[in-house]
Amino acid sequence: MMRLLYLFIGMIFVTSCSNSTDKRSENTKEISVTDIQGNEIHISKPAERIVCLFDPSVDVIYMLQAQDKLVGIPAETYFDNELYDYYKHIDSRILNKQLATPGSNELANLESIIQLNPDLVIAQQLPESIVRTLQQMNIPVYIAAAARYDDLKKEMNDISLLIGKEERGKQLITYAENKIKELDERTSSKKDSLPKTVYFTWANGRIFSTTGRNSMMNDCLDLAGVENVCPSEIDKPNINPETLIEWNPDMIVMWNDSPDLFYNKKELSGITAIQQKQIHNLIPMFFYNPHTFKSLCAAVAINNWAYGSKGKDSKEEIKAILLELYGENTGKELIKYL
């Protein structure tokens, strides 16, 4: 009887040790992701010091509530008011310009990056020579794109894994997917009638620079249940006035510019959107960035302009989206400026 008791105790001990070893193995499991360019990133533990030089990815880090891990950000954050005027309200380091800016969306200073001692660099564009040098120094580099909706989901998931915010990442992806289903149901109820046609124009007076079918902004228009009048597959094609007149959109959506840029052009006065004063503006741009999950905000706004929302206040709906994306505390601070 005693032999059986000792044997049973021994089995419990061995099993306990085995479970403990398994947990340690799981806890120390290498984190591996592959970026948009096919580069494999392997790290032994979540990154704690992040240099992020791509502003949509900076936004991802704030949505993941991991901004304390940022040690370097794009230079645009300070000189672009569409970024600085909002980030300064949610991060005192940005308000006081204390976070280092070792580069921008398109340029990077290798020495400045290295001095920050990062354990992860996130960028959109980096010269191959800089990427290789950083990798040789065991500093992993993740290249993001945020060019289409599938990119947004993948990059949210990848970055959440790399910085130890996997659960928060899953929560945000699930929320975005559910919101998209809700918008799909909303627009499918209007399929008995032809969708409104929309011409989208970029900022800084570029009213003849639009968005093609192979673009994130086109994804927003689809999600809003409207049809992009531009048939081109090019991301940002330039057109001439005659082409816009031929397309004759029902509505024009502008990116932070004055509608007078259209209203003051007599040659465009015959366009339906101009005649019916259906020119709308995504402003402030910070809240409608199509290269982040805030593309949901853009889709809600455009859908409301095109069709109206029975029983729904689009501004309140956008506020609710921002609260989900940034969390209660940060979200409440941001929506004061919507």
C-alpha positions as CSV (number, residue, x, y, z in Angstrom):
1,M,0.0,0.0,0.0
2,M,2.8,2.4,0.9
3,R,4.6,1.6,-2.4
4,L,1.4,2.6,-4.3
5,L,1.2,5.8,-2.3
6,Y,4.8,6.7,-3.0
7,L,4.3,5.8,-6.7
8,F,1.2,8.1,-6.9
9,I,3.1,11.0,-5.2
10,G,6.0,10.5,-7.6
11,M,3.7,10.6,-10.6
12,I,2.1,13.9,-9.3
13,F,5.6,15.4,-8.8
14,V,6.7,14.4,-12.4
15,T,3.5,15.7,-13.9
16,S,3.8,19.0,-11.9
17,C,7.4,19.4,-13.2
18,S,6.3,18.6,-16.7
19,N,3.5,21.2,-16.6
20,S,5.9,23.8,-15.1
21,T,8.4,23.2,-17.9
22,D,5.6,23.5,-20.6
23,K,4.5,26.8,-19.1
24,R,8.1,28.1,-19.1
25,S,8.4,27.0,-22.7
26,E,5.2,28.8,-23.7
27,N,6.2,31.9,-21.8
28,T,9.6,32.0,-23.5
29,K,8.3,31.1,-27.0
30,E,9.9,33.2,-29.8
31,I,7.6,35.8,-31.4
32,S,7.7,35.6,-35.2
33,V,5.9,37.6,-37.8
34,T,6.5,38.3,-41.5
35,D,6.1,41.9,-42.8
36,I,4.6,43.2,-46.0
37,Q,7.9,42.8,-47.8
38,G,8.3,39.2,-46.8
39,N,10.9,40.0,-44.1
40,E,10.8,37.6,-41.1
41,I,11.0,39.2,-37.7
42,H,12.0,37.0,-34.7
43,I,12.2,38.3,-31.2
44,S,12.6,36.4,-27.9
45,K,10.3,38.7,-25.9
46,P,7.9,41.6,-26.6
47,A,9.6,44.9,-27.6
48,E,10.0,47.5,-24.8
49,R,11.8,50.3,-26.7
50,I,10.1,51.1,-30.1
51,V,11.2,53.5,-32.8
52,C,8.2,54.0,-35.1
53,L,8.8,56.2,-38.2
54,F,5.4,55.6,-39.9
55,D,2.6,57.7,-38.5
56,P,-0.3,55.2,-39.1
57,S,1.7,52.6,-37.1
58,V,2.2,55.2,-34.4
59,D,-1.6,55.4,-34.3
60,V,-1.7,51.6,-34.0
61,I,0.6,51.7,-30.9
62,Y,-1.7,54.3,-29.2
63,M,-4.8,52.1,-30.0
64,L,-3.0,49.1,-28.5
65,Q,-2.4,51.3,-25.4
66,A,1.4,50.8,-25.6
67,Q,2.5,54.4,-26.2
68,D,4.8,54.2,-23.1
69,K,7.1,51.9,-25.2
70,L,7.7,54.6,-27.8
71,V,11.2,56.1,-27.7
72,G,11.2,57.5,-31.3
73,I,8.5,58.9,-33.6
74,P,8.3,60.4,-37.1
75,A,9.4,64.1,-37.4
76,E,6.0,64.8,-39.0
77,T,4.4,64.3,-35.6
78,Y,5.7,67.7,-34.5
79,F,5.5,69.8,-37.7
80,D,2.2,68.5,-39.1
81,N,-0.6,70.2,-37.2
82,E,-3.0,67.4,-38.2
83,L,-0.9,65.1,-36.0
84,Y,0.6,67.4,-33.4
85,D,-2.7,69.1,-32.5
86,Y,-4.2,65.8,-31.4
87,Y,-1.4,63.7,-30.1
88,K,-0.4,66.6,-27.8
89,H,-3.6,66.1,-25.9
90,I,-3.0,62.5,-25.2
91,D,0.8,62.4,-24.6
92,S,2.7,65.0,-22.6
93,R,5.9,63.9,-24.2
94,I,4.6,65.0,-27.6
95,L,3.1,68.2,-26.1
96,N,6.6,69.1,-24.8
97,K,8.4,67.6,-27.8
98,Q,10.4,65.3,-25.7
99,L,10.2,62.2,-27.8
100,A,13.0,61.8,-30.3
101,T,12.4,62.1,-34.0
102,P,15.2,60.1,-35.7
103,G,13.5,60.2,-39.1
104,S,10.2,60.5,-41.0
105,N,7.9,58.4,-43.1
106,E,10.4,58.5,-45.9
107,L,13.8,59.3,-44.3
108,A,15.8,58.0,-41.4
109,N,19.0,58.8,-39.5
110,L,20.8,55.6,-38.7
111,E,23.0,57.0,-35.9
112,S,20.0,58.7,-34.2
113,I,18.0,55.4,-34.3
114,I,20.9,53.4,-32.8
115,Q,21.4,56.0,-30.0
116,L,17.9,55.3,-28.8
117,N,18.8,51.7,-28.2
118,P,15.5,50.3,-29.6
119,D,14.5,46.6,-29.6
120,L,12.1,47.2,-32.5
121,V,12.0,49.6,-35.4
122,I,8.8,50.1,-37.4
123,A,8.8,52.0,-40.7
124,Q,7.2,52.3,-44.1
125,Q,10.3,53.1,-46.1
126,L,13.9,52.5,-45.1
127,P,16.9,52.1,-47.4
128,E,18.0,48.5,-47.6
129,S,21.4,49.5,-46.3
130,I,19.9,50.9,-43.0
131,V,17.7,47.8,-42.6
132,R,20.7,45.5,-43.0
133,T,22.8,47.5,-40.6
134,L,20.1,47.4,-37.9
135,Q,19.5,43.7,-38.4
136,Q,23.3,43.1,-38.1
137,M,23.1,44.9,-34.7
138,N,20.2,42.6,-33.7
139,I,17.6,45.4,-34.0
140,P,14.6,43.9,-35.8
141,V,12.9,46.0,-38.5
142,Y,9.2,45.7,-39.3
143,I,8.0,47.3,-42.6
144,A,4.4,48.4,-42.7
145,A,2.2,49.6,-45.6
146,A,-1.4,50.2,-44.4
147,A,-2.3,50.4,-48.1
148,R,-5.5,48.2,-48.0
149,Y,-7.9,47.0,-45.4
150,D,-6.3,43.6,-45.2
151,D,-3.0,45.3,-44.5
152,L,-4.6,47.1,-41.5
153,K,-5.7,43.9,-40.0
154,K,-2.4,42.1,-40.6
155,E,-0.3,45.0,-39.2
156,M,-2.5,45.4,-36.2
157,N,-2.1,41.7,-35.4
158,D,1.7,41.7,-36.1
159,I,2.4,44.8,-34.1
160,S,0.3,43.6,-31.2
161,L,2.3,40.4,-31.1
162,L,5.7,42.2,-31.3
163,I,4.9,44.6,-28.5
164,G,3.1,42.2,-26.1
165,K,-0.5,43.5,-26.7
166,E,-1.9,40.4,-28.5
167,E,-5.3,40.4,-26.6
168,R,-5.8,44.1,-27.2
169,G,-5.0,43.6,-30.9
170,K,-7.5,40.7,-31.1
171,Q,-10.1,42.9,-29.4
172,L,-9.6,45.8,-31.9
173,I,-9.7,43.5,-35.0
174,T,-12.9,41.8,-33.8
175,Y,-14.5,45.2,-33.2
176,A,-13.5,46.4,-36.7
177,E,-14.8,43.3,-38.3
178,N,-18.1,43.6,-36.5
179,K,-18.4,47.2,-37.4
180,I,-17.8,46.4,-41.0
181,K,-20.6,43.8,-40.9
182,E,-22.9,46.4,-39.4
183,L,-22.1,48.8,-42.2
184,D,-22.5,46.1,-44.9
185,E,-26.0,45.4,-43.5
186,R,-26.8,49.1,-43.5
187,T,-25.8,49.5,-47.2
188,S,-27.3,46.3,-48.4
189,S,-30.7,47.6,-47.4
190,K,-30.2,50.2,-50.1
191,K,-29.4,47.8,-52.9
192,D,-32.8,48.3,-54.6
193,S,-31.6,51.7,-55.8
194,L,-28.4,52.7,-57.6
195,P,-25.5,53.7,-55.2
196,K,-24.5,57.3,-55.1
197,T,-21.4,58.1,-57.2
198,V,-18.6,59.9,-55.4
199,Y,-15.5,61.7,-56.5
200,F,-12.8,61.9,-53.8
201,T,-10.1,64.5,-53.8
202,W,-6.9,64.8,-51.8
203,A,-5.8,67.8,-49.7
204,N,-3.7,71.0,-50.4
205,G,-5.7,72.2,-53.3
206,R,-5.2,69.0,-55.4
207,I,-8.8,68.8,-56.6
208,F,-7.9,66.9,-59.7
209,S,-5.9,64.3,-57.7
210,T,-8.3,61.5,-56.8
211,T,-8.3,57.9,-55.5
212,G,-8.3,54.8,-57.8
213,R,-9.8,51.4,-57.2
214,N,-6.6,49.9,-55.8
215,S,-6.5,52.1,-52.7
216,M,-7.4,52.3,-49.1
217,M,-9.7,55.3,-49.7
218,N,-11.6,53.2,-52.3
219,D,-12.1,50.6,-49.6
220,C,-13.7,53.3,-47.4
221,L,-16.0,54.3,-50.3
222,D,-17.0,50.7,-50.8
223,L,-17.6,50.3,-47.0
224,A,-19.8,53.5,-47.1
225,G,-21.9,51.9,-49.8
226,V,-21.1,54.5,-52.5
227,E,-19.4,54.0,-55.9
228,N,-16.1,55.6,-56.7
229,V,-16.5,57.4,-60.1
230,C,-12.8,56.8,-60.9
231,P,-12.3,53.5,-62.8
232,S,-8.5,53.6,-62.7
233,E,-6.6,51.0,-60.7
234,I,-3.9,53.5,-59.9
235,D,-3.7,54.5,-56.2
236,K,-3.7,58.3,-56.7
237,P,-4.4,59.2,-60.4
238,N,-4.5,62.8,-61.7
239,I,-7.3,63.8,-64.0
240,N,-8.3,66.8,-66.0
241,P,-11.5,68.9,-65.6
242,E,-13.1,67.4,-68.7
243,T,-12.8,63.9,-67.2
244,L,-14.5,65.1,-64.0
245,I,-17.3,66.7,-66.0
246,E,-17.8,63.4,-67.9
247,W,-17.9,61.4,-64.7
248,N,-20.5,63.8,-63.2
249,P,-20.5,62.5,-59.6
250,D,-23.5,62.8,-57.3
251,M,-21.3,63.8,-54.4
252,I,-17.7,65.1,-53.8
253,V,-15.8,64.2,-50.7
254,M,-12.8,66.4,-49.9
255,W,-9.8,65.8,-47.7
256,N,-9.5,68.9,-45.6
257,D,-10.0,71.6,-48.3
258,S,-12.5,74.3,-49.0
259,P,-15.5,73.4,-51.2
260,D,-15.0,76.8,-52.8
261,L,-12.1,75.2,-54.8
262,F,-15.0,73.6,-56.8
263,Y,-17.7,76.2,-56.5
264,N,-15.4,78.9,-57.9
265,K,-14.6,77.0,-61.1
266,K,-17.3,78.0,-63.6
267,E,-16.4,75.2,-66.0
268,L,-17.4,72.7,-63.3
269,S,-20.8,74.3,-62.5
270,G,-22.8,71.7,-64.5
271,I,-21.6,68.8,-62.3
272,T,-24.5,67.3,-60.2
273,A,-22.6,67.4,-56.9
274,I,-21.8,71.1,-57.4
275,Q,-25.3,72.1,-58.6
276,Q,-26.8,70.3,-55.6
277,K,-24.1,71.5,-53.2
278,Q,-23.2,68.0,-52.3
279,I,-19.6,68.7,-51.4
280,H,-18.4,67.3,-48.0
281,N,-15.2,67.5,-46.1
282,L,-13.4,64.9,-44.0
283,I,-12.1,67.2,-41.3
284,P,-10.2,67.1,-38.9
285,M,-8.2,64.6,-40.9
286,F,-6.8,63.0,-37.8
287,F,-10.1,61.3,-37.1
288,Y,-10.6,59.9,-40.6
289,N,-7.2,58.6,-41.6
290,P,-8.0,55.8,-44.1
291,H,-4.7,54.1,-43.3
292,T,-5.8,53.1,-39.8
293,F,-8.9,51.6,-38.3
294,K,-10.3,55.2,-38.3
295,S,-11.3,54.4,-41.9
296,L,-14.4,53.2,-40.1
297,C,-15.1,56.8,-39.1
298,A,-14.6,57.9,-42.7
299,A,-17.0,55.3,-44.0
300,V,-19.7,56.2,-41.4
301,A,-19.4,59.9,-42.3
302,I,-19.6,59.3,-46.1
303,N,-22.5,56.9,-45.7
304,N,-24.4,59.5,-43.7
305,W,-23.7,62.2,-46.3
306,A,-24.9,60.0,-49.1
307,Y,-28.0,58.4,-47.6
308,G,-28.7,59.8,-44.2
309,S,-28.8,57.5,-41.2
310,K,-32.3,56.8,-39.8
311,G,-32.2,57.2,-36.0
312,K,-28.4,57.6,-36.0
313,D,-26.3,60.6,-35.3
314,S,-23.2,60.1,-37.4
315,K,-21.1,62.3,-35.1
316,E,-22.1,60.3,-32.0
317,E,-21.4,57.1,-33.9
318,I,-17.9,58.3,-34.8
319,K,-17.3,59.3,-31.2
320,A,-18.3,55.7,-30.2
321,I,-15.8,54.3,-32.7
322,L,-13.0,56.5,-31.4
323,L,-13.8,55.4,-27.8
324,E,-13.5,51.7,-28.8
325,L,-10.3,52.3,-30.8
326,Y,-8.4,54.3,-28.3
327,G,-10.0,53.1,-25.0
328,E,-12.0,55.1,-22.6
329,N,-9.4,57.6,-21.2
330,T,-7.6,58.5,-24.5
331,G,-10.8,58.3,-26.5
332,K,-12.6,60.8,-24.2
333,E,-9.8,63.2,-24.5
334,L,-9.6,63.0,-28.3
335,I,-13.3,63.4,-29.0
336,K,-13.3,66.8,-27.3
337,Y,-11.7,68.1,-30.5
338,L,-13.9,66.2,-33.1
